[in-house]
Amino acid sequence: MTLPDLAQTAVCAKIVFLVQEMHRTSSVPKHAGRTTPELAAPTLALGHRLHHPFRRGWRKLNPHANLLDQSQRALQDLLFLHQVSNPFKQVAPAADCLMCRSTPKMQGSQFCGESCKKNAHTQAPLLLEVYNTDPKFSDIAKQFRSTWKDEGQIPPVIRLYKIVNSQKVEDAYEDYKKSVERNGKFATRGMAPGNENRRWHGTVRKCNIGDSPANLMPCNFQDCFLCSILHTSYDVKRSTLGWFGKGIYSTATSSGSNEYVGRTPPGSNCRAMFLNRVVVGNAYILKQQTESLKGPPRGYDSVIANADQSQGLAYDELVVYKNEAIRPSWLVIYG
């Protein structure tokens, strides 16, 4: 039996004892030859305060008041212990739509309905803040922390933004994902359609976008690669030649992407990193540096190089060679 189970058992025993004690000492006080309404036992409502329509003067007249208060506290303790020992049974509060901020999100979406979703896409590129009370904030912050492999303190996630791309950019990605899924049938093997994964990408930011909700407009500086990606998504033509050819690189390791973020821009104490949706499809595993690659081998959709210190690769790399295979999905602002 686990410690939470023992604690719950002890609290249950206490409740039984208190109820038995109330029955043992039971003697309903009389007033003027009749039982008064204010002396009737109040309701022990699970998870609520003791309530009674005639509370005034009841505690002074009823000998069970103290026992009932103890029972109520014991019930609350039991509820708390049940939640602690059964965390997966807790229902997270519904988060509001990121666009209208007034209606709960649809399941599996960041919007309450098609109207808000369409409105967001017409304003793209758009950054919508995800509050730290939103379950999605916790989800992505957890991924950031758990995939940070560098020694020392893990930087905190300060802000999170949902990236809304134009409908044209999203449609190209979805069409490509469907095509890869038709060929690979990944969903039938228990994977996401197209073997879609979330991967980090770090790049240079020359402005202070995202540092505060008041600064969410992408800049037009030519050397601000972060805003360039926000404007048009990724472009292989703008990629530099890497260890595995000229492609678009991402990684499962947040600290690995951090190496490409560079210095914080003037006036900022924050860094920024993308979390992307990537259609991995059928991935070819590379074990050595191959700069001459212009795409994955025939029959494959992407290239993966696992971390290998003997080859000088400190963290994993995922490379795609088509623009439509990757989309920026979240902008993470961290310390």
C-alpha positions in Angstrom: 0.0 0.0 0.0 1.4 3.4 -1.0 1.8 6.4 1.4 -1.2 8.2 -0.1 -3.3 5.1 0.2 -2.3 4.8 3.9 -3.2 8.4 4.5 -6.6 8.1 2.9 -7.3 4.9 5.0 -6.4 6.9 8.2 -8.7 9.8 7.3 -11.5 7.3 6.5 -11.0 5.7 9.9 -11.2 9.1 11.5 -14.5 9.9 9.8 -16.0 6.6 10.9 -14.9 7.2 14.5 -16.4 10.7 14.5 -19.7 9.5 13.1 -19.9 6.7 15.7 -19.1 9.2 18.4 -22.0 11.4 17.3 -24.3 8.4 17.4 -23.0 7.3 20.9 -23.6 10.8 22.4 -26.8 11.4 20.5 -29.4 13.2 22.5 -31.5 15.7 20.6 -32.0 18.8 22.8 -35.6 19.8 23.4 -36.9 23.3 23.5 -40.4 24.0 24.9 -41.4 20.4 24.5 -40.5 20.1 20.8 -37.6 19.6 18.4 -36.6 23.0 17.0 -35.6 23.4 13.4 -32.3 25.0 14.4 -31.3 21.8 16.4 -31.7 19.4 13.5 -28.4 18.0 12.3 -26.9 20.0 9.4 -26.0 18.5 6.1 -22.5 17.1 5.6 -22.1 18.1 2.0 -19.0 16.6 0.3 -16.6 19.3 -0.8 -18.8 22.1 0.5 -19.1 24.0 3.7 -21.5 22.8 6.4 -24.7 24.7 5.7 -28.1 24.9 7.4 -31.0 27.3 6.9 -31.1 28.0 10.7 -27.4 28.3 11.5 -27.8 31.1 14.0 -27.6 29.8 17.6 -27.2 26.2 16.4 -23.6 25.8 17.5 -24.4 26.9 21.1 -27.2 24.5 21.5 -26.0 21.4 19.6 -23.4 19.2 21.4 -22.3 17.7 18.1 -21.1 21.0 16.5 -17.4 20.3 17.2 -17.6 16.7 16.0 -19.3 17.8 12.8 -16.7 20.4 12.1 -14.0 17.8 12.6 -15.8 15.5 10.2 -16.1 18.2 7.6 -12.3 18.9 7.8 -11.6 15.2 7.5 -13.8 14.9 4.4 -11.9 17.8 2.8 -8.6 16.1 3.7 -9.8 12.9 2.0 -10.8 14.8 -1.1 -7.3 16.4 -1.3 -5.5 13.1 -0.7 -7.6 11.5 -3.4 -6.6 14.2 -5.9 -2.9 13.9 -5.0 -2.9 10.1 -5.4 -5.0 10.2 -8.6 -3.5 13.1 -10.6 -4.6 11.6 -14.0 -8.3 11.7 -12.9 -8.3 15.4 -12.3 -10.0 17.4 -15.0 -8.1 20.5 -16.1 -10.2 23.7 -16.3 -11.1 24.6 -19.9 -8.9 27.3 -21.4 -10.4 30.1 -23.3 -10.1 30.6 -27.1 -6.8 32.5 -27.9 -8.6 34.8 -30.2 -11.8 36.0 -28.5 -10.7 35.1 -25.0 -14.3 34.6 -23.9 -15.3 31.1 -25.0 -13.7 27.8 -24.2 -11.5 26.2 -26.9 -12.8 23.4 -29.0 -11.2 20.0 -28.3 -7.8 19.7 -30.1 -7.8 23.4 -31.1 -6.6 26.7 -29.8 -9.9 28.4 -30.9 -13.5 28.2 -29.9 -14.8 27.7 -33.4 -14.3 28.2 -37.1 -15.1 31.9 -36.9 -12.3 32.8 -34.6 -9.9 30.4 -36.4 -10.7 32.1 -39.8 -10.3 35.5 -38.2 -6.9 34.6 -36.9 -5.6 33.3 -40.2 -6.8 36.4 -42.0 -4.5 38.5 -39.7 -1.5 36.2 -40.2 1.3 36.2 -39.4 0.0 36.5 -35.8 1.2 35.8 -32.4 -1.4 35.0 -29.7 -0.2 34.8 -26.1 -0.8 31.6 -24.2 -1.3 32.4 -20.5 0.6 30.4 -17.9 -2.7 29.0 -16.6 -3.4 27.3 -19.9 -2.6 23.6 -19.9 -0.8 24.1 -23.2 1.7 26.4 -21.5 2.5 23.7 -19.0 2.8 21.1 -21.8 5.3 23.0 -23.8 7.3 24.3 -20.8 7.6 20.7 -19.6 9.0 19.7 -23.1 11.4 22.6 -22.9 12.7 21.6 -19.5 12.8 17.8 -20.1 14.8 18.2 -23.4 17.4 20.7 -22.0 20.5 18.6 -21.7 23.2 21.2 -20.8 24.6 21.2 -17.3 23.6 23.9 -14.9 20.3 25.6 -14.3 17.6 25.3 -16.9 16.3 28.7 -18.0 12.6 29.4 -17.2 10.0 29.7 -19.8 8.7 33.3 -19.5 6.1 33.6 -22.2 4.5 31.4 -24.8 2.8 32.4 -28.1 0.8 30.5 -30.6 2.0 31.2 -34.1 -0.8 31.7 -36.6 0.4 31.2 -40.2 -1.6 32.2 -43.2 -4.2 29.8 -44.5 -2.1 29.3 -47.7 1.0 28.3 -45.6 -1.0 25.9 -43.5 -2.8 24.3 -46.5 0.6 23.5 -48.1 1.8 21.8 -45.0 -1.5 19.8 -44.5 -1.5 18.7 -48.1 2.1 17.5 -47.8 1.4 15.7 -44.5 -1.6 13.9 -46.2 0.6 12.8 -49.1 3.3 11.4 -46.8 0.6 9.6 -44.8 -0.9 8.0 -47.9 2.5 6.6 -48.8 3.6 5.5 -45.3 0.3 4.8 -43.5 1.9 5.9 -40.2 -1.4 6.3 -38.4 -2.2 2.6 -38.8 1.0 1.9 -36.9 0.1 4.0 -33.9 1.9 7.2 -35.0 0.6 10.6 -35.8 -0.4 11.1 -39.4 2.7 11.7 -41.5 4.7 10.8 -38.5 4.4 14.4 -37.4 6.6 15.4 -34.5 7.4 18.6 -32.5 11.0 19.8 -32.8 12.9 22.9 -31.7 14.6 25.4 -33.9 16.8 28.2 -32.7 17.8 31.2 -34.9 18.9 34.8 -34.7 16.5 37.5 -33.4 17.5 41.1 -33.9 14.3 42.7 -32.4 12.5 42.4 -29.1 9.4 40.6 -30.5 7.7 38.5 -27.8 9.4 40.1 -24.8 6.0 41.6 -23.9 2.5 41.2 -25.3 2.8 44.8 -26.4 5.5 43.9 -28.9 4.1 41.1 -31.2 4.6 42.6 -34.7 7.3 40.9 -36.8 10.0 43.3 -37.8 11.4 43.7 -41.4 15.1 43.6 -40.5 16.9 41.5 -43.1 19.2 39.9 -40.5 16.3 39.0 -38.1 15.9 35.5 -39.2 13.2 34.8 -36.5 10.9 37.4 -38.0 11.7 36.2 -41.5 10.4 32.8 -40.5 7.3 34.3 -38.9 6.5 36.2 -42.2 6.8 33.4 -44.6 7.7 30.2 -42.7 10.9 28.3 -43.6 12.7 28.5 -46.9 15.4 26.0 -47.9 16.9 28.6 -50.2 17.8 30.7 -47.1 19.3 27.8 -45.2 23.1 27.6 -44.8 25.0 24.4 -45.6 25.0 22.1 -42.6 26.6 18.8 -41.7 23.8 17.0 -43.6 23.4 19.2 -46.6 21.3 22.2 -47.4 18.1 21.6 -45.5 15.9 22.9 -42.7 17.3 21.7 -39.4 15.5 21.0 -36.1 16.2 19.0 -33.0 14.4 17.2 -30.1 16.9 18.9 -27.7 16.0 22.4 -26.6 19.5 23.2 -25.3 20.8 22.2 -28.8 18.6 24.8 -30.5 19.7 27.3 -27.9 23.2 27.2 -29.4 21.9 28.9 -32.5 19.9 31.6 -30.8 22.9 33.8 -30.2 23.0 36.9 -28.0 19.9 38.6 -26.8 19.1 41.7 -28.8 19.8 45.2 -27.3 17.3 46.1 -24.6 16.2 42.5 -24.0 16.9 40.0 -21.2 15.1 37.2 -23.0 15.8 34.6 -25.7 13.4 33.1 -28.2 13.1 29.7 -29.8 10.6 28.0 -32.1 8.7 24.8 -31.4 7.7 23.4 -34.8 5.5 20.8 -36.4 7.6 18.6 -38.6 6.4 15.9 -41.0 9.1 13.3 -40.4 7.6 10.6 -42.5 10.0 7.7 -43.2 13.3 8.9 -41.8 16.7 7.8 -43.0 19.2 7.4 -40.1 22.6 9.0 -40.8 25.7 8.0 -38.8 28.3 10.3 -40.3 28.6 13.8 -41.7 27.4 14.2 -45.3 27.4 17.8 -46.5 26.7 16.9 -50.1 23.1 15.8 -49.4 20.3 17.7 -51.2 17.6 15.5 -50.0 16.9 12.2 -48.3 17.7 8.9 -50.1 14.9 7.6 -52.4 12.0 6.2 -50.4 12.6 8.5 -47.4 11.1 11.8 -46.4 13.7 13.2 -43.9 17.1 12.5 -42.4 17.9 12.0 -38.7 21.3 12.0 -37.1 21.4 10.8 -33.5 23.7 12.4 -31.0 27.2 10.9 -31.3 30.1 12.4 -29.4 32.6 10.3 -31.4 31.4 12.1 -34.6 31.3 15.5 -32.8 27.5 15.6 -32.8 26.4 16.8 -29.3 22.7 16.4 -29.9 20.3 14.9 -32.5 19.4 16.6 -35.8 16.3 16.2 -37.9 16.6 17.6 -41.5 13.9 18.1 -44.0 14.5 19.4 -47.5 11.1 20.7 -48.5 9.6 23.9 -47.3 6.2 22.4 -46.8 7.5 19.7 -44.4 7.9 22.1 -41.4 5.9 24.9 -39.9 6.6 27.2 -36.9 3.9 26.5 -34.3 5.0 28.1 -31.0 7.3 30.9 -30.0 8.9 30.2 -26.6 10.4 33.2 -24.8 12.8 32.1 -22.1 15.4 33.5 -19.7 
